[in-house]
Amino acid sequence: MSTVPEARNIVLVHGGFVDGSGWKGVYELLRADGYTVSVVQNPTLSLDGDVATTNLVLDAQDGPTVLVGHSYGGAVISEAGNHQNVSALVYVAAFAPDKGESVNTLIADPPPGAPVPPILPPREGFLFLDREKFAASFAGDLPVDEARFLADSQVPWGLDALGGTVDRPAWRAKPSFYLVATDDRMIPPPAQRAMAERAGATVSETGGSHAVYVSKPAEVVALIKQAAAGATG
């Protein structure tokens, strides 16, 4: 058991196709427990741009901060996590690239039988998920109306975000935590476990879709609080 400084600041980073509003349940639970919580609104045009946006939010923190990323947000925090205010990283059904890797390289060769996200061909340099297949792939455990809203309010995901490579993965130097969503049909659970193991992360698992940050806020918050307490196993 090792310790890092206790953090009272939490910064939440969303993934591709969505914005930061999906963190509302997590945000409210953390705020109720006395944490200072900031939600980054990344434009998801490029990885470098999203890291810069996240760093602006980290600059505003007044002490040790837990940096949390969902999905593509994991690539963002892997680079932005080098910020001096970041005391720990939390990956929520997220990509955790190593040096020179991108989301694109991590999804390039899915294993046989793995679910394939319904990503449509690029339009003007941006990606979207098939709206009719969105719920089953991304948000299978959300109420139908919530899943439909996410599908209909998609944020265009830039090819430069998908292909942006991590230069200095922060998980190599800072304590990392990983929440595996065991019903995820966007990032296969075995891939999540492999990335978590490589990062030396403290791992929790819960039943949940890729939208586990929306559907299971209490489970997400429990892991964030563990990271904030400065305890690693």
KANORRA-V411529 format. One line per field, one symbol per residue. phi: phi as a letter, one per 40 degrees, with the letter a starting at -180 (. if undefined). psi: psi as a letter, one per 40 degrees, with the letter a starting at -180 (. if undefined). A space follows every 10 residues. Layout:
BEGIN
phi = ???
psi = ???
END
This chain:
BEGIN
phi = .bbbdcbbbb bbbcbcgbbc cccdccdccc cccgccbbbc bccfcacdcc ccccccccdc cbidbcbbbb fddccccccc ccdcccbabb bbfbcbccdg cbddccbcbc cdgccbdccc ddbfgbbbcd ccbddccbbc bcddcccccc ccbdcdbccc cccccccbcc ccbbdbbbbc ccbcbbbddd cccccccccg ccbbbacicc cdcccbcccc cdcccccccg bbc
psi = hiiihhhehh hhhiaieiae deeddddddd ddeeihhhhh giefdidddd ddddddddde ieahhhhhhh bddddddddd eeidehdiih hhfiigiihe iiddddedgi iheiihhghi iihfeiiiih ddedddddfe eiiddddddd defihhhidd ddehihdghd eeeihiihhh heehedhhdd ddddddddef ihhiiihiad fddddfdddd ddddddddee hi.
END
